[in-house]
């Protein structure tokens, strides 16, 4: 198996469920945080589909832990 380069992993786009799981939140709680601007802004993937870059969430979690 070929390892995935780190920069490619950081650019991977996660859906809401995956993003919530990565952050350790339930999906409803993650959605509340998103609506209140308390998680990074998503990428618009479609008319009703949002996604979050893994690297953006990693940086968000690192910053949150440092606080």
PDB file of N, CA, C and O in Angstrom:
ATOM      1  N   UNK A   1       0.844  -1.186   0.000  1.00  0.00           N
ATOM      2  CA  UNK A   1       0.000   0.000   0.000  1.00  0.00           C
ATOM      3  C   UNK A   1       0.886   1.246   0.000  1.00  0.00           C
ATOM      4  O   UNK A   1       1.861   1.320   0.749  1.00  0.00           O
ATOM      5  N   UNK A   2       0.548   2.213  -0.834  1.00  0.00           N
ATOM      6  CA  UNK A   2       1.306   3.460  -0.938  1.00  0.00           C
ATOM      7  C   UNK A   2       0.767   4.439   0.098  1.00  0.00           C
ATOM      8  O   UNK A   2      -0.440   4.675   0.147  1.00  0.00           O
ATOM      9  N   UNK A   3       1.643   5.016   0.932  1.00  0.00           N
ATOM     10  CA  UNK A   3       1.158   5.988   1.923  1.00  0.00           C
ATOM     11  C   UNK A   3       0.670   7.268   1.238  1.00  0.00           C
ATOM     12  O   UNK A   3       1.235   7.715   0.240  1.00  0.00           O
ATOM     13  N   UNK A   4      -0.385   7.838   1.797  1.00  0.00           N
ATOM     14  CA  UNK A   4      -0.940   9.089   1.267  1.00  0.00           C
ATOM     15  C   UNK A   4      -0.107  10.240   1.805  1.00  0.00           C
ATOM     16  O   UNK A   4       0.102  10.330   3.015  1.00  0.00           O
ATOM     17  N   UNK A   5       0.378  11.131   0.927  1.00  0.00           N
ATOM     18  CA  UNK A   5       1.143  12.289   1.407  1.00  0.00           C
ATOM     19  C   UNK A   5       0.300  13.138   2.357  1.00  0.00           C
ATOM     20  O   UNK A   5      -0.905  13.294   2.164  1.00  0.00           O
ATOM     21  N   UNK A   6       0.949  13.679   3.381  1.00  0.00           N
ATOM     22  CA  UNK A   6       0.242  14.447   4.404  1.00  0.00           C
ATOM     23  C   UNK A   6      -0.547  15.604   3.804  1.00  0.00           C
ATOM     24  O   UNK A   6      -1.679  15.851   4.222  1.00  0.00           O
ATOM     25  N   UNK A   7       0.026  16.325   2.827  1.00  0.00           N
ATOM     26  CA  UNK A   7      -0.692  17.472   2.262  1.00  0.00           C
ATOM     27  C   UNK A   7      -1.964  17.032   1.550  1.00  0.00           C
ATOM     28  O   UNK A   7      -2.936  17.785   1.504  1.00  0.00           O
ATOM     29  N   UNK A   8      -1.972  15.830   0.997  1.00  0.00           N
ATOM     30  CA  UNK A   8      -3.173  15.311   0.348  1.00  0.00           C
ATOM     31  C   UNK A   8      -4.217  14.944   1.405  1.00  0.00           C
ATOM     32  O   UNK A   8      -5.407  15.194   1.214  1.00  0.00           O
ATOM     33  N   UNK A   9      -3.781  14.357   2.508  1.00  0.00           N
ATOM     34  CA  UNK A   9      -4.691  14.004   3.595  1.00  0.00           C
ATOM     35  C   UNK A   9      -5.339  15.254   4.186  1.00  0.00           C
ATOM     36  O   UNK A   9      -6.526  15.241   4.512  1.00  0.00           O
ATOM     37  N   UNK A  10      -4.570  16.331   4.326  1.00  0.00           N
ATOM     38  CA  UNK A  10      -5.098  17.568   4.895  1.00  0.00           C
ATOM     39  C   UNK A  10      -6.120  18.216   3.969  1.00  0.00           C
ATOM     40  O   UNK A  10      -6.980  18.962   4.437  1.00  0.00           O
ATOM     41  N   UNK A  11      -6.045  17.952   2.680  1.00  0.00           N
ATOM     42  CA  UNK A  11      -6.981  18.547   1.724  1.00  0.00           C
ATOM     43  C   UNK A  11      -8.229  17.697   1.514  1.00  0.00           C
ATOM     44  O   UNK A  11      -9.140  18.100   0.791  1.00  0.00           O
ATOM     45  N   UNK A  12      -8.274  16.536   2.135  1.00  0.00           N
ATOM     46  CA  UNK A  12      -9.447  15.667   2.008  1.00  0.00           C
ATOM     47  C   UNK A  12     -10.672  16.397   2.545  1.00  0.00           C
ATOM     48  O   UNK A  12     -10.608  17.057   3.582  1.00  0.00           O
ATOM     49  N   UNK A  13     -11.777  16.273   1.838  1.00  0.00           N
ATOM     50  CA  UNK A  13     -13.013  16.941   2.244  1.00  0.00           C
ATOM     51  C   UNK A  13     -13.904  15.929   2.962  1.00  0.00           C
ATOM     52  O   UNK A  13     -14.172  14.840   2.455  1.00  0.00           O
ATOM     53  N   UNK A  14     -14.352  16.315   4.150  1.00  0.00           N
ATOM     54  CA  UNK A  14     -15.204  15.467   4.974  1.00  0.00           C
ATOM     55  C   UNK A  14     -16.624  16.009   4.978  1.00  0.00           C
ATOM     56  O   UNK A  14     -16.835  17.221   4.954  1.00  0.00           O
ATOM     57  N   UNK A  15     -17.597  15.103   5.009  1.00  0.00           N
ATOM     58  CA  UNK A  15     -18.981  15.565   5.125  1.00  0.00           C
ATOM     59  C   UNK A  15     -19.265  15.906   6.591  1.00  0.00           C
ATOM     60  O   UNK A  15     -18.400  15.734   7.450  1.00  0.00           O
ATOM     61  N   UNK A  16     -20.450  16.376   6.865  1.00  0.00           N
ATOM     62  CA  UNK A  16     -20.806  16.822   8.217  1.00  0.00           C
ATOM     63  C   UNK A  16     -20.626  15.722   9.256  1.00  0.00           C
ATOM     64  O   UNK A  16     -20.095  15.961  10.340  1.00  0.00           O
ATOM     65  N   UNK A  17     -21.064  14.536   8.922  1.00  0.00           N
ATOM     66  CA  UNK A  17     -20.963  13.417   9.855  1.00  0.00           C
ATOM     67  C   UNK A  17     -19.516  13.100  10.172  1.00  0.00           C
ATOM     68  O   UNK A  17     -19.156  12.916  11.334  1.00  0.00           O
ATOM     69  N   UNK A  18     -18.679  13.035   9.136  1.00  0.00           N
ATOM     70  CA  UNK A  18     -17.253  12.748   9.326  1.00  0.00           C
ATOM     71  C   UNK A  18     -16.568  13.858  10.101  1.00  0.00           C
ATOM     72  O   UNK A  18     -15.737  13.594  10.971  1.00  0.00           O
ATOM     73  N   UNK A  19     -16.915  15.102   9.789  1.00  0.00           N
ATOM     74  CA  UNK A  19     -16.313  16.245  10.478  1.00  0.00           C
ATOM     75  C   UNK A  19     -16.686  16.231  11.962  1.00  0.00           C
ATOM     76  O   UNK A  19     -15.837  16.465  12.822  1.00  0.00           O
ATOM     77  N   UNK A  20     -17.947  15.958  12.255  1.00  0.00           N
ATOM     78  CA  UNK A  20     -18.399  15.897  13.645  1.00  0.00           C
ATOM     79  C   UNK A  20     -17.659  14.793  14.396  1.00  0.00           C
ATOM     80  O   UNK A  20     -17.208  14.991  15.524  1.00  0.00           O
ATOM     81  N   UNK A  21     -17.541  13.645  13.764  1.00  0.00           N
ATOM     82  CA  UNK A  21     -16.840  12.507  14.380  1.00  0.00           C
ATOM     83  C   UNK A  21     -15.373  12.845  14.639  1.00  0.00           C
ATOM     84  O   UNK A  21     -14.836  12.513  15.696  1.00  0.00           O
ATOM     85  N   UNK A  22     -14.732  13.494  13.690  1.00  0.00           N
ATOM     86  CA  UNK A  22     -13.325  13.866  13.838  1.00  0.00           C
ATOM     87  C   UNK A  22     -13.132  14.819  15.019  1.00  0.00           C
ATOM     88  O   UNK A  22     -12.131  14.742  15.731  1.00  0.00           O
ATOM     89  N   UNK A  23     -14.097  15.715  15.218  1.00  0.00           N
ATOM     90  CA  UNK A  23     -14.010  16.698  16.298  1.00  0.00           C
ATOM     91  C   UNK A  23     -14.500  16.148  17.634  1.00  0.00           C
ATOM     92  O   UNK A  23     -14.337  16.798  18.667  1.00  0.00           O
ATOM     93  N   UNK A  24     -15.094  14.964  17.624  1.00  0.00           N
ATOM     94  CA  UNK A  24     -15.586  14.375  18.857  1.00  0.00           C
ATOM     95  C   UNK A  24     -16.945  14.905  19.296  1.00  0.00           C
ATOM     96  O   UNK A  24     -17.284  14.852  20.478  1.00  0.00           O
ATOM     97  N   UNK A  25     -17.724  15.417  18.341  1.00  0.00           N
ATOM     98  CA  UNK A  25     -19.049  15.966  18.628  1.00  0.00           C
ATOM     99  C   UNK A  25     -20.115  15.076  18.006  1.00  0.00           C
ATOM    100  O   UNK A  25     -19.856  14.353  17.045  1.00  0.00           O
ATOM    101  N   UNK A  26     -21.319  15.140  18.570  1.00  0.00           N
ATOM    102  CA  UNK A  26     -22.447  14.498  17.900  1.00  0.00           C
ATOM    103  C   UNK A  26     -22.778  15.356  16.674  1.00  0.00           C
ATOM    104  O   UNK A  26     -22.427  16.534  16.618  1.00  0.00           O
ATOM    105  N   UNK A  27     -23.449  14.756  15.704  1.00  0.00           N
ATOM    106  CA  UNK A  27     -23.809  15.508  14.503  1.00  0.00           C
ATOM    107  C   UNK A  27     -24.722  16.691  14.819  1.00  0.00           C
ATOM    108  O   UNK A  27     -24.484  17.783  14.302  1.00  0.00           O
ATOM    109  N   UNK A  28     -25.767  16.521  15.654  1.00  0.00           N
ATOM    110  CA  UNK A  28     -26.600  17.693  15.973  1.00  0.00           C
ATOM    111  C   UNK A  28     -25.811  18.814  16.662  1.00  0.00           C
ATOM    112  O   UNK A  28     -26.020  19.992  16.370  1.00  0.00           O
ATOM    113  N   UNK A  29     -24.905  18.446  17.575  1.00  0.00           N
ATOM    114  CA  UNK A  29     -24.108  19.466  18.265  1.00  0.00           C
ATOM    115  C   UNK A  29     -23.172  20.163  17.277  1.00  0.00           C
ATOM    116  O   UNK A  29     -23.018  21.383  17.333  1.00  0.00           O
ATOM    117  N   UNK A  30     -22.550  19.412  16.380  1.00  0.00           N
ATOM    118  CA  UNK A  30     -21.666  19.995  15.369  1.00  0.00           C
ATOM    119  C   UNK A  30     -22.445  20.979  14.501  1.00  0.00           C
ATOM    120  O   UNK A  30     -21.945  22.057  14.180  1.00  0.00           O
ATOM    121  N   UNK A  31     -23.649  20.615  14.127  1.00  0.00           N
ATOM    122  CA  UNK A  31     -24.475  21.514  13.305  1.00  0.00           C
ATOM    123  C   UNK A  31     -24.837  22.788  14.065  1.00  0.00           C
ATOM    124  O   UNK A  31     -24.863  23.872  13.482  1.00  0.00           O
ATOM    125  N   UNK A  32     -25.117  22.664  15.363  1.00  0.00           N
ATOM    126  CA  UNK A  32     -25.385  23.866  16.170  1.00  0.00           C
ATOM    127  C   UNK A  32     -24.157  24.764  16.207  1.00  0.00           C
ATOM    128  O   UNK A  32     -24.267  25.981  16.054  1.00  0.00           O
ATOM    129  N   UNK A  33     -22.986  24.164  16.410  1.00  0.00           N
ATOM    130  CA  UNK A  33     -21.739  24.942  16.435  1.00  0.00           C
ATOM    131  C   UNK A  33     -21.516  25.638  15.098  1.00  0.00           C
ATOM    132  O   UNK A  33     -21.102  26.797  15.065  1.00  0.00           O
ATOM    133  N   UNK A  34     -21.786  24.943  14.000  1.00  0.00           N
ATOM    134  CA  UNK A  34     -21.634  25.523  12.663  1.00  0.00           C
ATOM    135  C   UNK A  34     -22.576  26.724  12.499  1.00  0.00           C
ATOM    136  O   UNK A  34     -22.159  27.789  12.045  1.00  0.00           O
ATOM    137  N   UNK A  35     -23.834  26.545  12.869  1.00  0.00           N
ATOM    138  CA  UNK A  35     -24.809  27.643  12.722  1.00  0.00           C
ATOM    139  C   UNK A  35     -24.431  28.851  13.569  1.00  0.00           C
ATOM    140  O   UNK A  35     -24.757  29.981  13.205  1.00  0.00           O
ATOM    141  N   UNK A  36     -23.753  28.635  14.686  1.00  0.00           N
ATOM    142  CA  UNK A  36     -23.329  29.731  15.565  1.00  0.00           C
ATOM    143  C   UNK A  36     -21.924  30.228  15.247  1.00  0.00           C
ATOM    144  O   UNK A  36     -21.395  31.070  15.973  1.00  0.00           O
ATOM    145  N   UNK A  37     -21.308  29.725  14.175  1.00  0.00           N
ATOM    146  CA  UNK A  37     -19.984  30.190  13.757  1.00  0.00           C
ATOM    147  C   UNK A  37     -18.858  29.762  14.684  1.00  0.00           C
ATOM    148  O   UNK A  37     -17.839  30.448  14.772  1.00  0.00           O
ATOM    149  N   UNK A  38     -19.022  28.640  15.379  1.00  0.00           N
ATOM    150  CA  UNK A  38     -18.025  28.212  16.353  1.00  0.00           C
ATOM    151  C   UNK A  38     -17.126  27.084  15.846  1.00  0.00           C
ATOM    152  O   UNK A  38     -16.280  26.581  16.585  1.00  0.00           O
ATOM    153  N   UNK A  39     -17.311  26.690  14.589  1.00  0.00           N
ATOM    154  CA  UNK A  39     -16.401  25.755  13.917  1.00  0.00           C
ATOM    155  C   UNK A  39     -16.000  26.410  12.599  1.00  0.00           C
ATOM    156  O   UNK A  39     -16.666  27.341  12.146  1.00  0.00           O
ATOM    157  N   UNK A  40     -14.919  25.934  11.979  1.00  0.00           N
ATOM    158  CA  UNK A  40     -14.492  26.555  10.718  1.00  0.00           C
ATOM    159  C   UNK A  40     -15.595  26.528   9.660  1.00  0.00           C
ATOM    160  O   UNK A  40     -16.467  25.659   9.662  1.00  0.00           O
ATOM    161  N   UNK A  41     -15.529  27.495   8.769  1.00  0.00           N
ATOM    162  CA  UNK A  41     -16.506  27.579   7.683  1.00  0.00           C
ATOM    163  C   UNK A  41     -16.312  26.408   6.728  1.00  0.00           C
ATOM    164  O   UNK A  41     -15.184  25.999   6.454  1.00  0.00           O
ATOM    165  N   UNK A  42     -17.416  25.875   6.226  1.00  0.00           N
ATOM    166  CA  UNK A  42     -17.328  24.753   5.292  1.00  0.00           C
ATOM    167  C   UNK A  42     -17.107  25.221   3.860  1.00  0.00           C
ATOM    168  O   UNK A  42     -17.122  26.412   3.551  1.00  0.00           O
ATOM    169  N   UNK A  43     -16.903  24.242   3.016  1.00  0.00           N
ATOM    170  CA  UNK A  43     -16.805  24.451   1.570  1.00  0.00           C
ATOM    171  C   UNK A  43     -18.165  24.064   0.994  1.00  0.00           C
ATOM    172  O   UNK A  43     -18.718  23.028   1.365  1.00  0.00           O
ATOM    173  N   UNK A  44     -18.701  24.865   0.109  1.00  0.00           N
ATOM    174  CA  UNK A  44     -19.981  24.545  -0.536  1.00  0.00           C
ATOM    175  C   UNK A  44     -19.702  23.532  -1.643  1.00  0.00           C
ATOM    176  O   UNK A  44     -19.023  23.852  -2.619  1.00  0.00           O
ATOM    177  N   UNK A  45     -20.221  22.312  -1.499  1.00  0.00           N
ATOM    178  CA  UNK A  45     -19.987  21.250  -2.472  1.00  0.00           C
ATOM    179  C   UNK A  45     -21.116  21.132  -3.486  1.00  0.00           C
ATOM    180  O   UNK A  45     -20.913  20.659  -4.605  1.00  0.00           O
ATOM    181  N   UNK A  46     -22.269  21.551  -3.097  1.00  0.00           N
ATOM    182  CA  UNK A  46     -23.445  21.483  -3.956  1.00  0.00           C
ATOM    183  C   UNK A  46     -24.479  22.441  -3.413  1.00  0.00           C
ATOM    184  O   UNK A  46     -24.212  23.209  -2.488  1.00  0.00           O
ATOM    185  N   UNK A  47     -25.652  22.390  -3.991  1.00  0.00           N
ATOM    186  CA  UNK A  47     -26.698  23.307  -3.557  1.00  0.00           C
ATOM    187  C   UNK A  47     -27.008  23.149  -2.067  1.00  0.00           C
ATOM    188  O   UNK A  47     -27.217  24.139  -1.365  1.00  0.00           O
ATOM    189  N   UNK A  48     -27.037  21.910  -1.590  1.00  0.00           N
ATOM    190  CA  UNK A  48     -27.363  21.653  -0.181  1.00  0.00           C
ATOM    191  C   UNK A  48     -26.294  20.821   0.523  1.00  0.00           C
ATOM    192  O   UNK A  48     -26.549  20.275   1.597  1.00  0.00           O
ATOM    193  N   UNK A  49     -25.118  20.718  -0.059  1.00  0.00           N
ATOM    194  CA  UNK A  49     -24.065  19.862   0.499  1.00  0.00           C
ATOM    195  C   UNK A  49     -22.864  20.696   0.910  1.00  0.00           C
ATOM    196  O   UNK A  49     -22.328  21.469   0.117  1.00  0.00           O
ATOM    197  N   UNK A  50     -22.444  20.526   2.176  1.00  0.00           N
ATOM    198  CA  UNK A  50     -21.279  21.223   2.709  1.00  0.00           C
ATOM    199  C   UNK A  50     -20.193  20.210   3.036  1.00  0.00           C
ATOM    200  O   UNK A  50     -20.478  19.042   3.301  1.00  0.00           O
ATOM    201  N   UNK A  51     -18.955  20.665   3.016  1.00  0.00           N
ATOM    202  CA  UNK A  51     -17.838  19.810   3.386  1.00  0.00           C
ATOM    203  C   UNK A  51     -16.779  20.619   4.111  1.00  0.00           C
ATOM    204  O   UNK A  51     -16.701  21.838   3.953  1.00  0.00           O
ATOM    205  N   UNK A  52     -15.965  19.939   4.906  1.00  0.00           N
ATOM    206  CA  UNK A  52     -14.884  20.578   5.660  1.00  0.00           C
ATOM    207  C   UNK A  52     -13.580  19.934   5.292  1.00  0.00           C
ATOM    208  O   UNK A  52     -13.493  18.707   5.232  1.00  0.00           O
ATOM    209  N   UNK A  53     -12.542  20.739   5.037  1.00  0.00           N
ATOM    210  CA  UNK A  53     -11.218  20.189   4.767  1.00  0.00           C
ATOM    211  C   UNK A  53     -10.645  19.642   6.065  1.00  0.00           C
ATOM    212  O   UNK A  53     -10.710  20.294   7.107  1.00  0.00           O
ATOM    213  N   UNK A  54     -10.090  18.449   5.995  1.00  0.00           N
ATOM    214  CA  UNK A  54      -9.529  17.801   7.184  1.00  0.00           C
ATOM    215  C   UNK A  54      -8.461  18.683   7.827  1.00  0.00           C
ATOM    216  O   UNK A  54      -8.417  18.793   9.053  1.00  0.00           O
ATOM    217  N   UNK A  55      -7.604  19.308   7.032  1.00  0.00           N
ATOM    218  CA  UNK A  55      -6.542  20.161   7.563  1.00  0.00           C
ATOM    219  C   UNK A  55      -7.078  21.339   8.345  1.00  0.00           C
ATOM    220  O   UNK A  55      -6.500  21.726   9.361  1.00  0.00           O
ATOM    221  N   UNK A  56      -8.181  21.916   7.881  1.00  0.00           N
ATOM    222  CA  UNK A  56      -8.799  23.034   8.584  1.00  0.00           C
ATOM    223  C   UNK A  56      -9.308  22.584   9.952  1.00  0.00           C
ATOM    224  O   UNK A  56      -9.168  23.302  10.942  1.00  0.00           O
ATOM    225  N   UNK A  57      -9.899  21.392   9.997  1.00  0.00           N
ATOM    226  CA  UNK A  57     -10.395  20.866  11.272  1.00  0.00           C
ATOM    227  C   UNK A  57      -9.247  20.488  12.204  1.00  0.00           C
ATOM    228  O   UNK A  57      -9.342  20.688  13.415  1.00  0.00           O
ATOM    229  N   UNK A  58      -8.171  19.949  11.653  1.00  0.00           N
ATOM    230  CA  UNK A  58      -6.990  19.618  12.466  1.00  0.00           C
ATOM    231  C   UNK A  58      -6.445  20.884  13.116  1.00  0.00           C
ATOM    232  O   UNK A  58      -6.150  20.895  14.311  1.00  0.00           O
ATOM    233  N   UNK A  59      -6.311  21.947  12.329  1.00  0.00           N
ATOM    234  CA  UNK A  59      -5.813  23.220  12.867  1.00  0.00           C
ATOM    235  C   UNK A  59      -6.766  23.772  13.929  1.00  0.00           C
ATOM    236  O   UNK A  59      -6.320  24.288  14.953  1.00  0.00           O
ATOM    237  N   UNK A  60      -8.071  23.666  13.688  1.00  0.00           N
ATOM    238  CA  UNK A  60      -9.085  24.117  14.638  1.00  0.00           C
ATOM    239  C   UNK A  60      -8.946  23.357  15.963  1.00  0.00           C
ATOM    240  O   UNK A  60      -8.970  23.966  17.033  1.00  0.00           O
ATOM    241  N   UNK A  61      -8.804  22.045  15.893  1.00  0.00           N
ATOM    242  CA  UNK A  61      -8.681  21.234  17.111  1.00  0.00           C
ATOM    243  C   UNK A  61      -7.380  21.535  17.843  1.00  0.00           C
ATOM    244  O   UNK A  61      -7.361  21.604  19.072  1.00  0.00           O
ATOM    245  N   UNK A  62      -6.287  21.715  17.094  1.00  0.00           N
ATOM    246  CA  UNK A  62      -5.002  22.058  17.718  1.00  0.00           C
ATOM    247  C   UNK A  62      -5.096  23.396  18.458  1.00  0.00           C
ATOM    248  O   UNK A  62      -4.605  23.537  19.578  1.00  0.00           O
ATOM    249  N   UNK A  63      -5.733  24.368  17.812  1.00  0.00           N
ATOM    250  CA  UNK A  63      -5.897  25.695  18.412  1.00  0.00           C
ATOM    251  C   UNK A  63      -6.776  25.620  19.658  1.00  0.00           C
ATOM    252  O   UNK A  63      -6.504  26.277  20.663  1.00  0.00           O
ATOM    253  N   UNK A  64      -7.830  24.812  19.581  1.00  0.00           N
ATOM    254  CA  UNK A  64      -8.756  24.654  20.701  1.00  0.00           C
ATOM    255  C   UNK A  64      -8.036  24.007  21.894  1.00  0.00           C
ATOM    256  O   UNK A  64      -8.251  24.405  23.039  1.00  0.00           O
ATOM    257  N   UNK A  65      -7.194  23.026  21.629  1.00  0.00           N
ATOM    258  CA  UNK A  65      -6.438  22.360  22.695  1.00  0.00           C
ATOM    259  C   UNK A  65      -5.409  23.282  23.328  1.00  0.00           C
ATOM    260  O   UNK A  65      -5.123  23.179  24.521  1.00  0.00           O
ATOM    261  N   UNK A  66      -4.850  24.188  22.521  1.00  0.00           N
ATOM    262  CA  UNK A  66      -3.812  25.107  23.010  1.00  0.00           C
ATOM    263  C   UNK A  66      -4.408  26.191  23.903  1.00  0.00           C
ATOM    264  O   UNK A  66      -3.700  26.781  24.719  1.00  0.00           O
ATOM    265  N   UNK A  67      -5.690  26.453  23.753  1.00  0.00           N
ATOM    266  CA  UNK A  67      -6.346  27.518  24.543  1.00  0.00           C
ATOM    267  C   UNK A  67      -6.576  27.118  25.975  1.00  0.00           C
ATOM    268  O   UNK A  67      -7.115  27.901  26.757  1.00  0.00           O
TER     269      UNK A  67
END
